[in-house]
Amino acid sequence: MTAVLVVLVVLLVLALSLAASSVRVLREYERGVVFRFGRLVAQKGPGLVFLMPIADRMVRVTLRTITHAIPPQDVITRDNVPARVDAVAYFRVVDADASVVDIEDYLRATSEIAKTTLRSVLGKAELDSLLSDRERLNEDLQRIIDDQTEPWGIKVLTVEIKDVGIPQDMQRAMARQAEAERDRRAKVIDAEAEFQAAARLAEAAEVLSSSQAAMQLRYLQTLAEVGKGQGSTVLLPLPLDVIGSIARGVGHNGRGNGTSIAPLD
Protein backbone atom coordinates (compact mmCIF):
# COMPACT_ATOMS: atom_id res chain seq x y z
CA MET A 1 0.00 0.00 0.00
CA THR A 2 2.79 2.39 0.87
CA ALA A 3 4.55 1.66 -2.42
CA VAL A 4 1.39 2.48 -4.35
CA LEU A 5 1.04 5.82 -2.58
CA VAL A 6 4.66 6.67 -3.35
CA VAL A 7 4.15 5.89 -7.01
CA LEU A 8 0.98 7.98 -7.12
CA VAL A 9 2.76 10.90 -5.49
CA VAL A 10 5.65 10.67 -7.95
CA LEU A 11 3.25 10.51 -10.89
CA LEU A 12 1.34 13.50 -9.57
CA VAL A 13 4.52 15.51 -9.18
CA LEU A 14 5.60 14.63 -12.71
CA ALA A 15 2.21 15.60 -14.08
CA LEU A 16 2.31 18.94 -12.29
CA SER A 17 5.84 19.56 -13.55
CA LEU A 18 4.84 18.80 -17.12
CA ALA A 19 1.77 21.00 -16.82
CA ALA A 20 3.84 23.87 -15.42
CA SER A 21 6.41 23.52 -18.19
CA SER A 22 3.70 23.59 -20.83
CA VAL A 23 2.28 26.95 -19.73
CA ARG A 24 3.88 30.28 -20.64
CA VAL A 25 2.82 33.87 -20.02
CA LEU A 26 3.80 36.42 -22.67
CA ARG A 27 3.66 40.15 -22.07
CA GLU A 28 2.03 42.59 -24.45
CA TYR A 29 5.34 43.39 -26.16
CA GLU A 30 6.41 39.73 -26.47
CA ARG A 31 5.69 37.02 -29.00
CA GLY A 32 6.44 33.32 -28.85
CA VAL A 33 7.76 31.39 -31.85
CA VAL A 34 6.73 27.76 -31.25
CA PHE A 35 8.57 24.74 -32.72
CA ARG A 36 7.08 21.25 -32.54
CA PHE A 37 9.67 18.53 -32.97
CA GLY A 38 11.87 21.14 -34.68
CA ARG A 39 9.22 22.34 -37.13
CA LEU A 40 7.83 25.89 -36.98
CA VAL A 41 4.22 25.68 -35.85
CA ALA A 42 2.90 29.14 -35.12
CA GLN A 43 3.51 32.50 -33.49
CA LYS A 44 1.66 32.94 -30.23
CA GLY A 45 0.99 35.64 -27.69
CA PRO A 46 0.50 37.84 -25.86
CA GLY A 47 -1.20 36.29 -22.85
CA LEU A 48 -1.37 32.70 -21.66
CA VAL A 49 0.21 30.14 -24.03
CA PHE A 50 -0.14 26.37 -23.70
CA LEU A 51 2.56 24.11 -25.13
CA MET A 52 2.55 20.40 -25.76
CA PRO A 53 4.87 18.80 -23.21
CA ILE A 54 8.14 17.41 -24.58
CA ALA A 55 7.13 18.14 -28.19
CA ASP A 56 6.99 21.95 -28.18
CA ARG A 57 9.75 24.48 -27.67
CA MET A 58 9.12 28.24 -27.60
CA VAL A 59 11.48 31.15 -28.31
CA ARG A 60 10.58 34.55 -26.84
CA VAL A 61 10.98 37.60 -29.07
CA THR A 62 10.51 41.17 -27.90
CA LEU A 63 8.81 43.67 -30.18
CA ARG A 64 9.99 46.77 -28.33
CA THR A 65 12.37 49.26 -29.93
CA ILE A 66 15.97 48.34 -29.16
CA THR A 67 18.57 51.03 -28.59
CA HIS A 68 21.96 49.83 -29.81
CA ALA A 69 25.10 51.91 -29.33
CA ILE A 70 27.48 51.38 -32.23
CA PRO A 71 31.06 51.26 -30.90
CA PRO A 72 33.46 54.01 -32.13
CA GLN A 73 34.74 53.24 -35.61
CA ASP A 74 37.96 54.51 -37.20
CA VAL A 75 37.22 55.83 -40.68
CA ILE A 76 39.17 57.66 -43.38
CA THR A 77 37.07 60.35 -45.05
CA ARG A 78 37.03 61.02 -48.76
CA ASP A 79 39.56 63.85 -48.35
CA ASN A 80 41.95 61.51 -46.44
CA VAL A 81 41.24 62.79 -42.93
CA PRO A 82 41.24 60.16 -40.14
CA ALA A 83 38.22 60.35 -37.84
CA ARG A 84 36.72 58.32 -35.02
CA VAL A 85 32.93 58.15 -35.20
CA ASP A 86 30.39 56.59 -32.88
CA ALA A 87 26.64 56.36 -33.45
CA VAL A 88 23.43 54.87 -32.09
CA ALA A 89 20.82 52.79 -33.94
CA TYR A 90 17.15 52.26 -33.07
CA PHE A 91 15.43 49.17 -34.49
CA ARG A 92 12.66 46.70 -33.67
CA VAL A 93 11.42 43.27 -34.69
CA VAL A 94 8.42 43.37 -37.02
CA ASP A 95 8.43 39.68 -38.00
CA ALA A 96 9.16 37.38 -35.05
CA ASP A 97 9.26 34.24 -37.18
CA ALA A 98 11.90 35.60 -39.56
CA SER A 99 14.01 36.99 -36.71
CA VAL A 100 14.30 33.46 -35.27
CA VAL A 101 14.30 31.25 -38.37
CA ASP A 102 16.27 33.34 -40.90
CA ILE A 103 19.09 34.60 -38.66
CA GLU A 104 20.95 33.01 -35.75
CA ASP A 105 21.33 36.15 -33.59
CA TYR A 106 19.59 39.19 -35.00
CA LEU A 107 21.02 41.53 -32.36
CA ARG A 108 24.64 40.70 -33.16
CA ALA A 109 23.95 40.57 -36.91
CA THR A 110 22.31 44.00 -36.89
CA SER A 111 25.21 45.38 -34.86
CA GLU A 112 27.78 44.09 -37.34
CA ILE A 113 25.83 45.41 -40.31
CA ALA A 114 25.57 48.81 -38.62
CA LYS A 115 29.34 48.98 -38.01
CA THR A 116 30.34 48.02 -41.54
CA THR A 117 27.76 50.37 -43.08
CA LEU A 118 28.97 53.22 -40.87
CA ARG A 119 32.55 52.81 -42.07
CA SER A 120 31.47 52.44 -45.70
CA VAL A 121 29.15 55.45 -45.87
CA LEU A 122 31.34 57.85 -43.90
CA GLY A 123 34.40 56.80 -45.89
CA LYS A 124 32.72 58.25 -48.99
CA ALA A 125 31.96 61.61 -47.33
CA GLU A 126 34.27 64.58 -46.87
CA LEU A 127 35.10 65.96 -43.45
CA ASP A 128 33.06 69.14 -43.96
CA SER A 129 29.90 67.18 -44.79
CA LEU A 130 30.59 64.81 -41.90
CA LEU A 131 30.58 67.77 -39.51
CA SER A 132 27.82 69.89 -41.04
CA ASP A 133 25.55 67.53 -43.01
CA ARG A 134 24.83 64.82 -40.47
CA GLU A 135 21.10 64.71 -41.19
CA ARG A 136 21.65 63.47 -44.74
CA LEU A 137 24.27 60.95 -43.58
CA ASN A 138 21.90 59.68 -40.89
CA GLU A 139 19.21 59.12 -43.49
CA ASP A 140 21.63 57.26 -45.76
CA LEU A 141 22.78 55.02 -42.90
CA GLN A 142 19.20 54.24 -41.86
CA ARG A 143 18.13 53.37 -45.41
CA ILE A 144 21.12 51.12 -46.16
CA ILE A 145 21.00 49.23 -42.85
CA ASP A 146 17.23 48.80 -43.10
CA ASP A 147 17.51 47.34 -46.61
CA GLN A 148 19.98 44.72 -45.38
CA THR A 149 18.09 43.73 -42.23
CA GLU A 150 14.62 43.64 -43.78
CA PRO A 151 14.84 39.90 -44.73
CA TRP A 152 15.43 39.14 -41.05
CA GLY A 153 12.21 40.82 -39.96
CA ILE A 154 14.09 43.84 -38.52
CA LYS A 155 12.97 47.43 -39.08
CA VAL A 156 15.64 50.08 -38.54
CA LEU A 157 13.87 53.21 -37.35
CA THR A 158 16.74 55.68 -37.24
CA VAL A 159 20.52 55.97 -37.01
CA GLU A 160 22.15 58.98 -35.36
CA ILE A 161 25.83 59.97 -35.47
CA LYS A 162 26.69 60.97 -31.90
CA ASP A 163 30.26 62.22 -32.05
CA VAL A 164 33.05 62.78 -34.57
CA GLY A 165 36.60 62.83 -33.24
CA ILE A 166 39.42 64.25 -35.35
CA PRO A 167 43.17 64.65 -34.58
CA GLN A 168 44.39 67.66 -32.60
CA ASP A 169 46.48 69.07 -35.46
CA MET A 170 43.41 68.97 -37.71
CA GLN A 171 41.38 70.75 -35.04
CA ARG A 172 43.99 73.51 -34.83
CA ALA A 173 44.06 73.83 -38.63
CA MET A 174 40.28 74.13 -38.71
CA ALA A 175 40.39 76.76 -35.95
CA ARG A 176 42.91 78.80 -37.95
CA GLN A 177 40.78 78.45 -41.05
CA ALA A 178 37.68 79.62 -39.18
CA GLU A 179 39.61 82.60 -37.76
CA ALA A 180 40.87 83.55 -41.22
CA GLU A 181 37.33 83.30 -42.57
CA ARG A 182 36.05 85.61 -39.80
CA ASP A 183 38.82 88.13 -40.54
CA ARG A 184 37.97 88.03 -44.23
CA ARG A 185 34.31 88.69 -43.53
CA ALA A 186 35.19 91.57 -41.19
CA LYS A 187 37.37 93.17 -43.85
CA VAL A 188 34.67 92.76 -46.48
CA ILE A 189 32.13 94.39 -44.16
CA ASP A 190 34.53 97.28 -43.43
CA ALA A 191 35.17 97.76 -47.13
CA GLU A 192 31.45 97.78 -47.88
CA ALA A 193 30.90 100.35 -45.13
CA GLU A 194 33.67 102.57 -46.51
CA PHE A 195 32.25 102.27 -50.01
CA GLN A 196 28.76 103.23 -48.89
CA ALA A 197 30.10 106.15 -46.81
CA ALA A 198 32.16 107.42 -49.76
CA ALA A 199 29.14 107.13 -52.05
CA ARG A 200 26.99 109.13 -49.64
CA LEU A 201 29.68 111.77 -49.25
CA ALA A 202 29.96 112.08 -53.02
CA GLU A 203 26.21 112.58 -53.26
CA ALA A 204 26.30 115.20 -50.47
CA ALA A 205 29.16 117.06 -52.17
CA GLU A 206 27.25 117.09 -55.44
CA VAL A 207 24.19 118.55 -53.72
CA LEU A 208 26.22 121.23 -51.93
CA SER A 209 28.13 122.21 -55.07
CA SER A 210 24.89 122.79 -56.92
CA SER A 211 23.59 125.30 -54.34
CA GLN A 212 25.71 128.23 -53.07
CA ALA A 213 23.28 128.90 -50.24
CA ALA A 214 23.50 125.32 -49.05
CA MET A 215 27.29 125.57 -49.08
CA GLN A 216 27.20 128.74 -46.95
CA LEU A 217 24.79 127.14 -44.46
CA ARG A 218 26.98 124.10 -44.14
CA TYR A 219 29.98 126.37 -43.68
CA LEU A 220 28.30 128.27 -40.84
CA GLN A 221 27.12 125.05 -39.22
CA THR A 222 30.69 123.76 -39.21
CA LEU A 223 31.93 126.97 -37.57
CA ALA A 224 29.26 126.68 -34.90
CA GLU A 225 30.26 123.10 -34.12
CA VAL A 226 33.95 124.05 -33.94
CA GLY A 227 33.27 126.95 -31.55
CA LYS A 228 31.40 124.85 -28.99
CA GLY A 229 34.54 124.01 -27.03
CA GLN A 230 35.79 126.29 -24.24
CA GLY A 231 38.85 128.41 -25.06
CA SER A 232 38.41 127.84 -28.79
CA THR A 233 39.41 130.58 -31.21
CA VAL A 234 37.66 130.67 -34.52
CA LEU A 235 39.18 132.54 -37.45
CA LEU A 236 36.44 133.70 -39.76
CA PRO A 237 37.81 134.30 -43.26
CA LEU A 238 35.95 136.77 -45.42
CA PRO A 239 35.68 136.85 -49.17
CA LEU A 240 37.96 139.31 -51.00
CA ASP A 241 35.10 141.42 -52.29
CA VAL A 242 33.80 141.98 -48.76
CA ILE A 243 37.23 142.99 -47.49
CA GLY A 244 37.65 145.37 -50.45
CA SER A 245 34.31 147.00 -49.75
CA ILE A 246 35.25 147.57 -46.10
CA ALA A 247 38.59 149.10 -47.10
CA ARG A 248 37.00 151.49 -49.59
CA GLY A 249 34.39 152.51 -47.04
CA VAL A 250 37.02 153.36 -44.47
CA GLY A 251 39.09 155.40 -46.94
CA HIS A 252 36.05 157.34 -48.20
CA ASN A 253 34.86 158.40 -44.72
CA GLY A 254 38.35 159.51 -43.65
CA ARG A 255 38.05 157.61 -40.38
CA GLY A 256 41.25 155.73 -40.84
CA ASN A 257 44.38 156.43 -38.82
CA GLY A 258 46.87 155.78 -41.58
CA THR A 259 46.42 152.01 -41.41
CA SER A 260 45.40 150.35 -44.59
CA ILE A 261 43.54 147.07 -44.90
CA ALA A 262 44.97 144.82 -47.50
CA PRO A 263 43.20 141.70 -48.59
CA LEU A 264 45.00 138.43 -48.10
CA ASP A 265 45.88 136.48 -51.18
TORMAR-721187 format. One record per residue (C-alpha): y negated, z, x; residue in one letter. Coordinates in pm, whole numbers, plus 32768, in hexadecimal, padded with zeros to 4 digits. Layout:
residues N
- py, pz, px, type
- Y, Z, X, A
...
***
This chain:
residues 265
- py, pz, px, type
- 8000, 8000, 8000, M
- 7F11, 8057, 8117, T
- 7F5A, 7F0E, 81C7, A
- 7F08, 7E4D, 808B, V
- 7DBA, 7EFE, 8068, L
- 7D65, 7EB1, 81D2, V
- 7DB3, 7D43, 819F, V
- 7CE2, 7D38, 8062, L
- 7BBE, 7DDB, 8114, V
- 7BD5, 7CE5, 8235, V
- 7BE5, 7BBF, 8145, L
- 7ABA, 7C43, 8086, L
- 79F1, 7C6A, 81C4, V
- 7A49, 7B09, 8230, L
- 79E8, 7A80, 80DD, A
- 789A, 7B33, 80E7, L
- 785C, 7AB5, 8248, S
- 78A8, 7950, 81E4, L
- 77CC, 796E, 80B1, A
- 76AD, 79FA, 8180, A
- 76D0, 78E5, 8281, S
- 76C9, 77DD, 8172, S
- 7579, 784B, 80E4, V
- 742C, 77F0, 8184, R
- 72C5, 782E, 811A, V
- 71C6, 7725, 817C, L
- 7051, 7761, 816E, R
- 6F5D, 7673, 80CB, E
- 6F0D, 75C8, 8216, Y
- 707B, 75A9, 8281, E
- 718A, 74AC, 8239, R
- 72FC, 74BB, 8284, G
- 73BD, 738F, 8308, V
- 7528, 73CB, 82A1, V
- 7656, 7338, 8359, F
- 77B3, 734A, 82C4, R
- 78C3, 731F, 83C7, F
- 77BE, 7274, 84A3, G
- 7746, 717F, 839A, R
- 75E3, 718E, 830F, L
- 75F8, 71FF, 81A6, V
- 749E, 7248, 8122, A
- 734E, 72EB, 815F, Q
- 7322, 7431, 80A6, K
- 7214, 752F, 8063, G
- 7138, 75E6, 8032, P
- 71D3, 7713, 7F88, G
- 733A, 778A, 7F77, L
- 743A, 769D, 8015, V
- 75B3, 76BE, 7FF2, F
- 7695, 762F, 8100, L
- 7808, 75F0, 80FF, M
- 78A8, 76EF, 81E7, P
- 7933, 7666, 832E, I
- 78EA, 74FD, 82C9, A
- 776D, 74FE, 82BB, D
- 7670, 7531, 83CF, R
- 74F8, 7538, 8390, M
- 73D5, 74F1, 847C, V
- 7281, 7584, 8422, R
- 7150, 74A5, 844A, V
- 6FEB, 751A, 841B, T
- 6EF1, 7436, 8371, L
- 6DBB, 74EF, 83E7, R
- 6CC2, 744F, 84D5, T
- 6D1E, 749C, 863D, I
- 6C11, 74D5, 8741, T
- 6C89, 745B, 8894, H
- 6BB9, 748B, 89CE, A
- 6BEE, 7369, 8ABC, I
- 6BFA, 73EE, 8C22, P
- 6AE7, 7373, 8D12, P
- 6B34, 7217, 8D92, Q
- 6AB5, 7178, 8ED4, D
- 6A31, 701C, 8E8A, V
- 697A, 6F0E, 8F4D, I
- 686D, 6E67, 8E7B, T
- 682A, 6CF4, 8E77, R
- 670F, 6D1D, 8F74, D
- 67F9, 6DDC, 9063, N
- 6779, 6F3B, 901C, V
- 6880, 7052, 901C, P
- 686D, 7138, 8EEE, A
- 6938, 7252, 8E58, R
- 6949, 7240, 8CDD, V
- 69E5, 7328, 8BDF, D
- 69FC, 72EF, 8A68, A
- 6A91, 7377, 8927, V
- 6B61, 72BE, 8822, A
- 6B96, 7315, 86B3, Y
- 6CCB, 7287, 8607, F
- 6DC2, 72D9, 84F2, R
- 6F19, 7273, 8476, V
- 6F0F, 718A, 834A, V
- 7080, 7128, 834B, D
- 7166, 724F, 8394, A
- 72A0, 717A, 839E, D
- 7218, 708C, 84A6, A
- 718D, 71A9, 8579, S
- 72EE, 7239, 8596, V
- 73CB, 7103, 8596, V
- 72FA, 7006, 865B, D
- 727C, 70E6, 8775, I
- 731B, 7209, 882F, E
- 71E1, 72E1, 8855, D
- 70B1, 7254, 87A7, Y
- 6FC7, 735C, 8836, L
- 701A, 730C, 89A0, R
- 7027, 7195, 895B, A
- 6ED0, 7197, 88B7, T
- 6E46, 7262, 89D9, S
- 6EC7, 716A, 8ADA, E
- 6E43, 7041, 8A17, I
- 6CEF, 70EA, 89FD, A
- 6CDE, 7127, 8B76, K
- 6D3E, 6FC6, 8BDA, T
- 6C53, 6F2C, 8AD8, T
- 6B36, 7009, 8B51, L
- 6B5F, 6F91, 8CB7, R
- 6B84, 6E26, 8C4B, S
- 6A57, 6E15, 8B63, V
- 6967, 6EDA, 8C3E, L
- 69D0, 6E13, 8D70, G
- 693F, 6CDD, 8CC8, K
- 67EF, 6D83, 8C7C, A
- 66C6, 6DB1, 8D63, E
- 663C, 6F07, 8DB6, L
- 64FE, 6ED4, 8CEA, D
- 65C2, 6E81, 8BAE, S
- 66AF, 6FA2, 8BF3, L
- 6587, 7091, 8BF2, L
- 64B3, 6FF8, 8ADE, S
- 659F, 6F33, 89FB, D
- 66AE, 7031, 89B3, R
- 66B9, 6FE9, 883E, E
- 6735, 6E86, 8875, R
- 6831, 6EFA, 897B, L
- 68B0, 7007, 888E, N
- 68E8, 6F03, 8781, E
- 69A2, 6E20, 8873, D
- 6A82, 6F3E, 88E6, L
- 6AD0, 6FA6, 8780, Q
- 6B27, 6E43, 8715, R
- 6C08, 6DF8, 8840, I
- 6CC5, 6F43, 8834, I
- 6CF0, 6F2A, 86BB, D
- 6D82, 6DCB, 86D7, D
- 6E88, 6E46, 87CE, Q
- 6EEB, 6F81, 8711, T
- 6EF4, 6EE6, 85B6, E
- 706A, 6E87, 85CC, P
- 70B6, 6FF7, 8607, W
- 700E, 7064, 84C5, G
- 6EE0, 70F4, 8581, I
- 6D79, 70BC, 8511, K
- 6C70, 70F2, 861C, V
- 6B37, 7169, 856B, L
- 6A40, 7174, 868A, T
- 6A23, 718B, 8804, V
- 68F6, 7230, 88A7, E
- 6893, 7225, 8A17, I
- 682F, 738A, 8A6D, K
- 67B2, 737B, 8BD2, D
- 677A, 727F, 8CE9, V
- 6775, 7304, 8E4C, G
- 66E7, 7231, 8F66, I
- 66BF, 727E, 90DD, P
- 6592, 7344, 9157, Q
- 6505, 7226, 9228, D
- 650F, 7145, 90F5, M
- 645D, 7250, 902A, Q
- 6349, 7265, 912F, R
- 6329, 70E9, 9136, A
- 630B, 70E1, 8FBC, M
- 6204, 71F5, 8FC7, A
- 6138, 712D, 90C3, R
- 615B, 6FF7, 8FEE, Q
- 60E6, 70B2, 8EB8, A
- 5FBC, 7140, 8F79, E
- 5F5D, 6FE6, 8FF7, A
- 5F76, 6F5F, 8E95, E
- 5E8F, 7074, 8E15, R
- 5D93, 702A, 8F2A, D
- 5D9D, 6EB9, 8ED5, R
- 5D5B, 6EFF, 8D67, R
- 5C3B, 6FE9, 8DBF, A
- 5B9B, 6EDF, 8E99, K
- 5BC4, 6DD8, 8D8B, V
- 5B21, 6EC0, 8C8D, I
- 5A00, 6F09, 8D7D, D
- 59D0, 6D97, 8DBD, A
- 59CE, 6D4C, 8C49, E
- 58CD, 6E5F, 8C12, A
- 57EF, 6DD5, 8D27, E
- 580D, 6C77, 8C99, F
- 57AD, 6CE7, 8B3C, Q
- 5689, 6DB7, 8BC2, A
- 560A, 6C90, 8C90, A
- 5627, 6BAB, 8B62, A
- 555F, 6C9C, 8A8B, R
- 5457, 6CC3, 8B98, L
- 5438, 6B4A, 8BB4, A
- 5406, 6B32, 8A3D, E
- 5300, 6C49, 8A46, A
- 5246, 6B9F, 8B64, A
- 5243, 6A58, 8AA5, E
- 51B1, 6B04, 8973, V
- 50A5, 6BB7, 8A3E, L
- 5043, 6A7D, 8AFD, S
- 5009, 69C4, 89B9, S
- 4F0E, 6AC6, 8937, S
- 4DE9, 6B45, 8A0B, Q
- 4DA6, 6C60, 8918, A
- 4F0C, 6CD7, 892E, A
- 4EF3, 6CD4, 8AA9, M
- 4DB6, 6DA9, 8AA0, Q
- 4E56, 6EA2, 89AF, L
- 4F86, 6EC2, 8A8A, R
- 4EA3, 6EF0, 8BB6, Y
- 4DE5, 700C, 8B0E, L
- 4F27, 70AE, 8A98, Q
- 4FA8, 70AF, 8BFD, T
- 4E67, 7153, 8C79, L
- 4E84, 725E, 8B6E, A
- 4FEA, 72AC, 8BD2, E
- 4F8B, 72BE, 8D43, V
- 4E69, 73AD, 8CFF, G
- 4F3B, 74AD, 8C44, K
- 4F8F, 7571, 8D7E, G
- 4EAB, 7688, 8DFB, Q
- 4DD7, 7636, 8F2D, G
- 4E10, 74C1, 8F01, S
- 4CFE, 73CF, 8F65, T
- 4CF5, 7284, 8EB6, V
- 4C3A, 715F, 8F4E, L
- 4BC6, 7078, 8E3C, L
- 4B8A, 6F1A, 8EC5, P
- 4A93, 6E42, 8E0B, L
- 4A8B, 6CCB, 8DF0, P
- 4995, 6C14, 8ED4, L
- 48C2, 6B93, 8DB6, D
- 488A, 6CF4, 8D34, V
- 4825, 6D73, 8E8B, I
- 4737, 6C4B, 8EB5, G
- 4694, 6C91, 8D67, S
- 465B, 6DFE, 8DC5, I
- 45C2, 6D9A, 8F13, A
- 44D3, 6CA1, 8E74, R
- 446D, 6DA0, 8D6F, G
- 4418, 6EA1, 8E76, V
- 434C, 6DAA, 8F45, G
- 428A, 6D2C, 8E15, H
- 4220, 6E88, 8D9E, N
- 41B1, 6EF3, 8EFB, G
- 426F, 703A, 8EDD, R
- 432B, 700C, 901D, G
- 42E5, 70D6, 9156, N
- 4326, 6FC2, 924F, G
- 449F, 6FD3, 9222, T
- 4545, 6E95, 91BC, S
- 468D, 6E76, 9102, I
- 476E, 6D72, 9191, A
- 48A6, 6D05, 90E0, P
- 49ED, 6D36, 9194, L
- 4AB0, 6C02, 91EC, D
***
